[in-house]
């Protein structure tokens, strides 16, 4: 079952916002506790991982493109033209959540 583009984008952006919030909290904990090491007050990775797993299942993401977009491309910030290619060297533009969705939808419909 493929989900809507709006829902897909909202989920990716929610994961990103939570990650940014978590990093701010970590920085605050380090400042308050005067620690040089990373101090984590809580862990949202279980929920984030499950949302990613759900997106992967809904989009039939066998190529692990969603995780690549989030972790390796830092939500598309590290994308540059030609950095992502098909096996046949055809460029893939996954620079935004919307473009990632379009790519995955095409892949889903062609599989």
Backbone as a chain_set.jsonl record, in Angstrom:
{"seq": "XXXXXXXXXXXXXXXXXXXXXXXXXXXXXXXXXXXXXXXXXXXXXXXXXXXXXXXXXXXXXXXXXXXXXXXXXXXXXXXXXXXXXXXXXXXXXXXXXXXXXXXXXXXXXXX", "coords": {"N": [[0.836, -1.18, 0.0], [0.792, 2.028, -1.008], [1.497, 5.222, 0.341], [0.186, 8.587, 0.608], [1.768, 11.416, -0.969], [1.823, 13.696, 0.622], [1.556, 12.684, 3.238], [3.862, 11.078, 3.38], [5.924, 13.008, 3.099], [5.339, 14.583, 5.366], [5.918, 12.739, 7.415], [8.706, 12.277, 7.061], [9.658, 14.895, 7.497], [8.826, 15.23, 10.152], [10.424, 13.349, 11.488], [12.905, 14.502, 10.985], [12.598, 17.018, 12.294], [12.304, 16.11, 14.947], [14.809, 14.948, 15.351], [16.463, 17.219, 15.141], [15.518, 18.68, 17.347], [16.2, 16.889, 19.394], [19.001, 17.043, 19.233], [19.383, 19.685, 20.061], [18.51, 19.471, 22.684], [20.406, 17.69, 23.709], [22.692, 19.292, 23.507], [21.947, 21.284, 25.356], [21.773, 19.755, 27.728], [24.473, 19.063, 27.985], [25.613, 21.564, 28.431], [24.321, 22.41, 30.794], [25.101, 20.383, 32.584], [27.761, 20.654, 32.419], [29.491, 19.022, 30.861], [31.929, 17.299, 28.884], [31.488, 15.152, 27.341], [29.02, 13.459, 25.298], [25.765, 13.847, 26.391], [22.868, 12.175, 26.898], [19.512, 12.566, 27.388], [17.216, 11.225, 26.831], [15.89, 8.799, 24.516], [14.842, 8.766, 21.292], [15.079, 7.039, 19.223], [13.897, 4.544, 18.857], [11.208, 4.996, 18.168], [11.564, 6.67, 15.885], [12.958, 4.917, 14.206], [10.999, 2.958, 13.834], [9.029, 4.418, 12.467], [10.425, 4.972, 10.133], [10.749, 2.329, 9.241], [8.07, 1.715, 8.715], [7.524, 3.554, 6.64], [9.304, 2.536, 4.723], [8.145, 0.018, 4.264], [5.588, 0.769, 3.307], [6.277, 2.093, 0.968], [7.556, 0.195, -0.446], [10.356, 0.035, -0.403], [12.884, -1.364, -1.39], [15.477, -0.768, -2.033], [16.562, 0.694, -0.023], [16.411, 3.464, -0.064], [15.17, 5.473, 1.425], [16.412, 5.455, 3.969], [18.99, 6.038, 3.101], [18.607, 8.636, 2.081], [17.921, 9.991, 4.461], [20.066, 9.439, 6.331], [22.629, 9.322, 4.962], [22.489, 11.351, 3.04], [21.717, 13.404, 4.624], [18.986, 14.313, 4.936], [18.696, 15.241, 2.354], [20.337, 17.459, 2.204], [23.015, 17.011, 1.638], [22.981, 16.209, -0.927], [24.022, 16.365, -4.303], [23.989, 17.221, -7.744], [24.159, 14.384, -9.752], [25.173, 12.775, -7.792], [23.799, 10.551, -7.017], [23.027, 7.568, -8.51], [21.439, 5.296, -10.81], [21.909, 1.753, -11.413], [22.582, 1.607, -14.085], [23.842, 3.982, -14.5], [22.159, 6.141, -14.771], [21.149, 9.273, -13.65], [19.681, 9.987, -10.462], [17.41, 12.054, -8.974], [17.081, 12.79, -5.823], [16.824, 14.934, -4.073], [15.044, 16.211, -2.44], [12.334, 15.604, -0.118], [9.96, 15.313, -1.509], [10.827, 14.687, -4.121], [12.129, 12.31, -3.593], [9.941, 10.765, -2.839], [8.514, 10.727, -5.302], [10.343, 9.316, -6.906], [10.433, 6.839, -5.507], [7.757, 6.085, -5.739], [7.524, 5.718, -8.498], [9.309, 3.553, -8.738], [7.964, 1.685, -7.159], [5.601, 1.292, -8.606], [6.636, 0.179, -10.869], [7.578, -2.257, -10.084]], "CA": [[0.0, 0.0, 0.0], [1.561, 3.258, -1.096], [0.855, 6.321, 1.057], [0.162, 9.842, -0.144], [2.992, 12.222, -0.92], [1.72, 14.602, 1.76], [1.834, 11.911, 4.45], [5.269, 10.688, 3.311], [6.733, 14.201, 3.388], [5.097, 14.948, 6.761], [6.654, 11.796, 8.262], [10.147, 12.569, 6.954], [9.911, 16.175, 8.166], [8.668, 15.016, 11.593], [11.649, 12.675, 11.946], [13.971, 15.503, 10.948], [12.367, 17.985, 13.376], [12.602, 15.456, 16.22], [16.261, 14.81, 15.433], [17.015, 18.548, 15.435], [15.142, 18.969, 18.727], [17.026, 16.034, 20.247], [20.361, 17.595, 19.271], [19.34, 20.884, 20.909], [18.414, 19.004, 24.075], [21.714, 17.14, 24.064], [23.575, 20.45, 23.735], [21.535, 21.916, 26.61], [22.209, 18.888, 28.824], [25.925, 19.176, 28.122], [25.896, 22.868, 29.016], [23.834, 22.413, 32.178], [25.894, 19.45, 33.381], [29.166, 20.998, 32.214], [30.112, 17.768, 30.432], [32.594, 17.285, 27.583], [30.983, 14.011, 26.592], [27.622, 13.588, 24.9], [24.825, 13.479, 27.433], [21.563, 11.94, 26.292], [18.492, 12.477, 28.419], [16.198, 10.287, 26.379], [16.222, 8.234, 23.213], [13.687, 8.645, 20.397], [15.449, 6.244, 18.057], [12.969, 3.425, 18.682], [10.061, 5.505, 17.423], [12.023, 7.108, 14.564], [13.27, 3.716, 13.429], [9.753, 2.306, 13.453], [8.391, 5.239, 11.425], [11.186, 4.709, 8.901], [10.373, 0.979, 8.801], [6.728, 1.81, 8.154], [7.657, 4.208, 5.333], [9.964, 1.572, 3.838], [7.152, -0.99, 3.901], [4.537, 1.398, 2.492], [6.808, 2.516, -0.332], [8.256, -0.953, -1.037], [11.706, 0.583, -0.596], [13.872, -2.434, -1.318], [16.813, -0.223, -2.241], [16.942, 1.454, 1.171], [16.572, 4.862, -0.459], [14.715, 6.367, 2.493], [17.495, 5.557, 4.943], [20.098, 6.74, 2.435], [18.224, 10.05, 2.05], [17.961, 10.542, 5.814], [21.345, 9.332, 7.028], [23.796, 9.632, 4.139], [22.302, 12.654, 2.378], [21.278, 14.35, 5.657], [17.687, 14.835, 4.501], [18.871, 15.886, 1.054], [21.273, 18.595, 2.275], [24.3, 16.61, 1.066], [22.777, 15.802, -2.325], [24.434, 17.244, -5.394], [23.653, 16.62, -9.032], [25.013, 13.283, -10.17], [25.702, 12.012, -6.656], [23.02, 9.329, -6.871], [22.827, 6.993, -9.843], [20.937, 3.939, -11.005], [22.978, 0.836, -11.804], [22.965, 1.91, -15.461], [24.44, 5.323, -14.447], [21.151, 7.178, -14.926], [21.076, 10.04, -12.408], [18.447, 9.986, -9.686], [17.305, 13.269, -8.172], [16.368, 12.629, -4.557], [17.318, 16.071, -3.3], [14.0, 16.635, -1.504], [11.404, 14.553, 0.287], [9.001, 15.158, -2.602], [11.482, 13.974, -5.225], [12.335, 10.94, -3.12], [8.63, 10.11, -2.952], [8.227, 10.491, -6.723], [11.224, 8.233, -7.341], [9.977, 5.588, -4.904], [6.456, 5.748, -6.318], [7.823, 5.14, -9.826], [9.914, 2.245, -8.5], [6.91, 0.83, -6.619], [4.67, 0.967, -9.677], [7.339, -0.623, -11.875], [8.08, -3.525, -9.536]], "C": [[0.878, 1.239, 0.0], [0.794, 4.372, -0.367], [0.91, 7.583, 0.207], [1.494, 10.579, 0.004], [2.981, 13.121, 0.31], [2.074, 13.894, 3.06], [3.304, 11.504, 4.51], [6.161, 11.862, 3.71], [6.568, 14.611, 4.849], [5.868, 14.03, 7.707], [8.156, 12.07, 8.24], [10.483, 13.859, 7.693], [9.763, 16.055, 9.677], [9.898, 14.338, 12.187], [12.789, 13.677, 12.011], [13.813, 16.525, 12.081], [12.691, 17.379, 14.737], [14.109, 15.314, 16.417], [16.911, 16.148, 15.783], [16.726, 18.951, 16.883], [16.005, 18.161, 19.7], [18.446, 16.577, 20.357], [20.423, 18.864, 20.124], [19.286, 20.494, 22.38], [19.742, 18.444, 24.558], [22.689, 18.271, 24.362], [23.247, 21.138, 25.059], [21.971, 21.088, 27.81], [23.715, 19.007, 29.051], [26.302, 20.492, 28.792], [25.518, 22.891, 30.495], [24.72, 21.552, 33.07], [27.389, 19.686, 33.257], [29.981, 19.752, 31.845], [30.781, 17.945, 29.07], [32.087, 16.143, 26.713], [29.522, 14.246, 26.235], [26.741, 13.052, 26.015], [23.46, 13.355, 26.778], [20.546, 11.746, 27.404], [17.397, 11.488, 28.08], [16.557, 9.844, 24.974], [14.948, 8.054, 22.396], [13.956, 7.722, 19.221], [14.5, 5.073, 17.815], [11.784, 3.873, 17.829], [10.458, 5.945, 16.015], [12.308, 5.921, 13.658], [11.999, 3.028, 12.962], [9.005, 3.102, 12.384], [9.108, 5.023, 10.095], [10.831, 3.326, 8.365], [8.991, 0.964, 8.158], [6.76, 2.467, 6.775], [8.278, 3.267, 4.308], [8.957, 0.532, 3.354], [6.085, -0.405, 2.975], [5.015, 1.737, 1.089], [7.553, 1.39, -1.045], [9.707, -0.581, -1.366], [12.767, -0.494, -0.407], [15.298, -1.928, -1.463], [17.333, 0.602, -1.092], [17.204, 2.924, 0.866], [16.172, 5.825, 0.649], [15.816, 6.556, 3.532], [18.707, 6.285, 4.35], [19.831, 8.241, 2.428], [18.387, 10.687, 3.426], [19.39, 10.578, 6.371], [22.548, 9.764, 6.191], [23.696, 11.011, 3.474], [21.828, 13.732, 3.348], [20.019, 15.092, 5.218], [17.809, 15.65, 3.215], [19.873, 17.024, 1.042], [22.617, 18.28, 1.613], [24.183, 16.147, -0.387], [23.387, 16.844, -3.252], [24.213, 16.485, -6.699], [24.667, 15.553, -9.425], [25.542, 12.434, -9.032], [24.97, 10.69, -6.444], [22.67, 8.815, -8.26], [22.168, 5.617, -9.764], [22.125, 3.048, -11.376], [23.477, 1.12, -13.212], [23.523, 3.324, -15.625], [23.447, 6.444, -14.757], [21.046, 7.945, -13.611], [19.69, 9.956, -11.767], [18.453, 11.254, -8.84], [16.436, 12.985, -6.954], [16.835, 13.724, -3.591], [16.306, 16.588, -2.29], [13.125, 15.436, -1.15], [10.417, 14.258, -0.844], [9.595, 14.377, -3.765], [11.79, 12.529, -4.843], [11.033, 10.16, -3.242], [8.324, 9.762, -4.406], [9.065, 9.339, -7.264], [10.734, 6.89, -6.812], [8.629, 5.148, -5.473], [6.64, 5.124, -7.694], [8.397, 3.743, -9.679], [8.85, 1.241, -8.051], [5.982, 0.367, -7.741], [5.315, 0.091, -10.758], [7.832, -1.963, -11.357], [7.009, -4.583, -9.505]], "O": [[1.636, 1.456, 0.945], [-0.432, 4.442, -0.459], [1.61, 7.625, -0.804], [2.233, 10.384, 0.969], [4.008, 13.29, 0.967], [2.806, 14.436, 3.888], [3.925, 11.575, 5.571], [7.044, 11.722, 4.556], [7.551, 14.952, 5.506], [6.417, 14.5, 8.703], [8.801, 12.09, 9.288], [11.468, 13.919, 8.429], [10.497, 16.709, 10.418], [10.359, 14.712, 13.266], [13.551, 13.699, 12.978], [14.789, 16.859, 12.753], [13.282, 18.043, 15.589], [14.623, 15.532, 17.514], [17.808, 16.203, 16.624], [17.594, 19.5, 17.562], [16.48, 18.69, 20.705], [19.032, 16.576, 21.44], [21.407, 19.089, 20.829], [19.939, 21.113, 23.22], [20.153, 18.698, 25.69], [23.425, 18.221, 25.348], [24.149, 21.53, 25.799], [22.475, 21.629, 28.794], [24.171, 19.045, 30.193], [27.207, 20.53, 29.626], [26.296, 23.334, 31.339], [25.053, 21.949, 34.187], [28.19, 19.01, 33.903], [31.021, 19.474, 32.443], [30.264, 18.655, 28.207], [32.242, 16.167, 25.492], [28.867, 15.123, 26.8], [26.947, 11.947, 26.516], [22.957, 14.305, 26.178], [20.7, 10.87, 28.255], [16.725, 10.972, 28.974], [17.419, 10.435, 24.323], [14.073, 7.273, 22.771], [13.134, 7.633, 18.309], [14.322, 4.656, 16.671], [11.408, 3.192, 16.875], [9.762, 5.625, 15.052], [11.942, 5.923, 12.483], [11.924, 2.565, 11.824], [8.407, 2.511, 11.485], [8.466, 4.905, 9.051], [10.634, 3.164, 7.161], [8.774, 0.271, 7.164], [6.103, 1.997, 5.847], [7.834, 3.207, 3.161], [8.922, 0.204, 2.168], [5.723, -1.023, 1.974], [4.243, 1.676, 0.133], [8.117, 1.598, -2.12], [10.204, -0.851, -2.459], [13.46, -0.527, 0.611], [16.235, -2.609, -1.049], [18.431, 1.154, -1.17], [18.089, 3.548, 1.449], [16.778, 6.887, 0.793], [16.116, 7.683, 3.928], [19.367, 7.061, 5.041], [20.723, 9.033, 2.734], [18.924, 11.788, 3.548], [19.861, 11.62, 6.826], [23.401, 10.504, 6.68], [24.685, 11.735, 3.362], [21.565, 14.86, 2.933], [19.991, 16.321, 5.139], [17.096, 16.635, 3.025], [20.23, 17.512, -0.03], [23.279, 19.176, 1.089], [25.172, 15.742, -0.999], [23.281, 18.047, -3.014], [24.25, 15.256, -6.733], [25.874, 15.792, -9.428], [26.279, 11.477, -9.264], [25.48, 9.805, -5.757], [22.092, 9.531, -9.077], [22.322, 4.884, -8.786], [23.223, 3.547, -11.625], [24.651, 0.905, -13.512], [23.664, 3.814, -16.746], [23.858, 7.582, -14.983], [20.872, 7.332, -12.558], [18.672, 9.865, -12.453], [19.39, 11.497, -8.08], [15.21, 12.946, -7.048], [17.192, 13.453, -2.444], [16.669, 17.329, -1.377], [13.178, 14.394, -1.803], [10.083, 13.102, -1.103], [8.938, 13.504, -4.33], [11.717, 11.632, -5.682], [11.031, 9.017, -3.701], [7.922, 8.638, -4.709], [8.56, 8.486, -7.994], [10.629, 5.92, -7.563], [8.398, 3.954, -5.664], [5.997, 4.128, -8.024], [8.013, 2.837, -10.419], [8.834, 0.095, -8.501], [5.622, -0.808, -7.814], [4.627, -0.641, -11.469], [8.439, -2.73, -12.104], [7.264, -5.708, -9.074]]}, "num_chains": 1, "name": "protein.A"}
